[in-house]
Amino acid sequence: MLLAVALLASLTACGSRDDARHHDAHPKGTPTASKEDRYLKAARDMPYAEGKPTDQELLDFPPKWCNGLTQGHSVGDLFDLHGDDLYPAGQHWGLKQADANELLVTAVNVYCPDHWKQVTQDLRSNGGL
């Protein structure tokens, strides 16, 4: 019983310090980047064949990819010219297959992470990862 009283007293004493004095010692959180910023950071660094796509061109893909995946399409369906035709290529900025796969994984990770497992399995089974 005496031990419990001593423990309670020491805990009470620890909680009574001057919090205002110690407030600045705690690190401040940094603002979280938006989905668009996180995706574009990776997308802008991709090795495009010629030139670079605009941010808007890059931002057009993730919602379409996520929608296709939600409808049950595979990565192959998304990128197939005769399927969904959502391969990340513009007038002169197409990506090599491995880079397109990486961009898709980045977009899925940011925009629709519930499909991440499906996408990585699709890519692994087809030699894309």
N, C-alpha and C positions, 0 to 999 in steps of 0.2 A: 504494500500500500504506500509506504514511504517512497519507494522507487517510482511509482506512478505519479505521485504528487511532484517529485523532483523533475521528472520528464515533462510534465505538463507546464511547470514553471519555466523550464528552459525553452520550450517551444513558444510560450507566450512572450518571453524576452526576445527571442529571435524575430518575432513578428512585429515588435514595437520599434524597430529602427526607423530612422528618419528617411522615408522613401524619397522625399524631394531631393535630398543630398545625393542619393544613389541613382536617381533617374537617368542622368546623362551617361551612366556607365553601360546601360543596355543598348545594344545596337538597334538602329532604326531599320525597319523593313524597307525594301525597295519596291516601287510600284511594279505590278505584274504587267508584262507586255501583252498586248492584245493577240488574238489568234492570227489576225492578218500580219502583224509584225513578226511573230514567230515563224510563220510559214514563209513570208517574203524574205526574211533573213537567209534562210536556207535556199530558197528558190533563186535568188539573185546570184548566188555563188556557183550555180551549176555551169558546166562548160557547154555553152550553146554553140551550135555549128557556125553560125554567122550572126552577128548582131546580138541584141538582147531584147527579150519581150518586155512590154510595158508591165507595170504592176497590175493594171486592170486585166490584161491578158492572162497573167499568172493567177490572179484571184478568181477568174472565171471557172477554173478547173475543180478546186476542192468541193464545192457544193454538188457539182455534176457527178464527180466520182463517188461521193458519199451517198447520193441518191441512187446511183446505179448499184452500189453495194447493198444498200437497204432493199432494193428490189430483187436481190439474189444473184446479181451478175458477178462473174469472176473477174480477176484482173485481165485475163485474156479477152473477155467480152468487152471490157472497158476500152482496151487499146486496139481492138480489131477494127479495121477499116469497114468491114461489112457488119460489124456489131454496133457498139455504141459510138465508135469513132472519136474517142476522147484521149488519143495519144497527144502528149504535150508537144505540139509542133505548130508553129505559125508559118507565116510567109517564108521566113529565112532563119528561123531560130530553133530548128528541131534538135532534139536530144538523142543521144545514143540510148539504146534500150536499157542498159544498166543505170544510166542517169535518170531516165524516165521512171524506172522502178523506184529509185531512191526518192525522187520527188513525190511520187504517189504515196510511199510509206510516210514521208514527212507530213504530207497533207492529211492523211488518215490519222496519224498520231495527234495532230493538232485539232482537226475538225470533227472527226468521228472515230474516236479511239475504240469504240465498241466493235469496230470492224478490223482493228489492227491484227488480231490473231488470224482471221480469215485471209487477209491480204498477205501476211508473211507466210502462211501455209501455202497459198496459191503460188507465190513466187518461189518458195523452196521446192515445191513439187515440179515446177517447170524450169528449174535451174536459174531462176532470176535473182536468187540471194546467195 
